[in-house]
Amino acid sequence: MTVQPDRDDYESPLGTRGGYLRVDLECSDGHGFAFIMGNHKGAEFVGVVPRT
C-alpha cells in the first residue's frame, strides 16, 4: 500500500489531482492491478488500473 500526499498536480494513476491511496493487487494468474482511492476538494475517485 502506498499513500501519496495531497498535491495540486495530476500525479494520480487515475489522472486526478490531490492525494491518493494505492493498493497493489495480483490475481492467481499473475496479472497485476492497482486499486486507487483519491480525494481532491471533497470529490472522491475510485478506480482499478493495470500495475506498472
N, C-alpha and C positions, 0 to 999 in steps of 0.2 A: 504494500500500500504506500502511496506517495501523496503528500499534501503539499499543494503549491500555494504560496501567499496570494492575497488579493491584490491584483495589479490592474492597471487600465490597458494592458497590452493584450493582443489577441493570441496568447500563448497556449490556450487550451486545445487539446486534440479535437474538440468539437468546433473550434473556430470562434469561441465566445470570449468575452472579456471577463476579468475577475479571477478569483481563486477557484481551485477545484481539487477534488479528491479523486485519485486514480487507483483502481484495484486491478491488478493483472491477473487474468484467469487463463486456464488452459484446459481443453477438453481431452478425453481419453485418447483421441487420435493425434494429439499434439498440436492442434490449431490454437494459436494464442489470440486473446482478446483483452481489451482494456475496458472496464466498466467505469465511466466517468460521471461524477456528480459535481456540478458547478453552481455558482451563485454570483450575480452581479446586480447591484442596486435593487434587490428584492426579487429578481427573476431567478427561477430555478431551472437548471438544464440537466438532463439525464440522457446518456447515450452509451452505446457499445461500439467500439471501433477496433479494427484489426490492430494487434500489438506490433509495434515497430522496434 
